[in-house]
């Protein structure tokens, strides 16, 4: 099953999206956007940048749990992962974004 972008409206009325893998797990979460159009540009940016390993910044939480952010060409953060139990799990998450991001369909749940 293919991945998908789930475009939603937050309780504050702003827009955001989650990239979900084929099994429905959230693998990347966007920032909040003022408009639907801005969120759609964010999705386009994920599609463009997901395949490029240089766009991933590997980090760790204050508790030492690994996570990653995906950045655009101008170094803006497009999306962030959850915290993982270990580095191997984080690398699997990155691989999943690389695989699902470029071709994932958009499901609009914002209405």
N, C-alpha and C positions, 0 to 999 in steps of 0.2 A: 504494500500500500504506500502511496506517495505522501510526502509531507505536505503541510499546508500552513499558510499564514492566516491566523485568526485575528481579524481586525475588529477592535472593540472600542466602546466608549467607557471611560472611567467614571466613577461616581461624581467626579468633579466636572464632568462634561468634556474632558479632553479625550483625544484619541490615542490608542496605542495598539501594538500587535504582539502576538506571540508566534514564533515559528515552532511548529510541532512536527515531530518525526512521524513516520508512517504508523507507529503504534499509539500515537496520540500524546506522547510525552512532550512537555515544553522543553525546547533545547535552546531557545534564545528569546529574551524579552526586550522590547524596545523601551525607549524613554517615552514620556508623555508629549504629545503634539497638540498644538492649538486647533488644527483643522484636519479634516479627513484627507485633504490633498497633501498636506505635509506628511502625514503618516504613510500615504501611498508612495511618496518620494522616498521615505525611509525604507519601505519594502523594496523599491527598485534598487536602492543602494545596497541592501543585503544581497539581492540577486547578483549584482555586479561584483561585490567584494568577497562574497562567501568562498569562492574557489581559491583565493590567494592567501597562502599561509602567512605572508608578511602582514596581513591585516589583522591577525589575531594577537592580542596581548594577553599573555598568561600571567595571572596574578594569584594572590592568596589572601584570604580573609585574616582578620586579627587572630582568629583561632587556628590559622595555618591550613585552612581548607582551600584547595585549589579551585579557581574559577577562571573564566576568560571573558574578554570584551572583544567585540568585532568593531573595527574602525574603518571609516571611509578613507578615501585618498587624501583628504585634507585633515586627517587625524581626529575627526569628530567620532565620538562613540555612537554607533548605530544600535547596538544591542549588547546585552549582558547575559551570561549564563547563570544557572544556579550554582551554589557551592557543591563541590563533589567530595566524595569520600577519599579520593586519591588521584594522583596524577594520571594514571592509566584511564580512569573513568572520565577525567576532564578531556583527555586526548580523544577518547571515543565520542564525546560531545562535540568537539571541534570537527571530527570526521563526519558526524551526522549533519552538522550545519553545512559543511562543504558539499555533501551529497544532496541534501534536501533543499537548500537555499535557492540555487539558481532556477529551479523549475517548479517550485511549490505553487499551488493554486492559492488564490485569495478567497477566503470565506468571510463575508461581511456580517459580523454579529453585532454591529453598532446600532442597528435600528431599534 
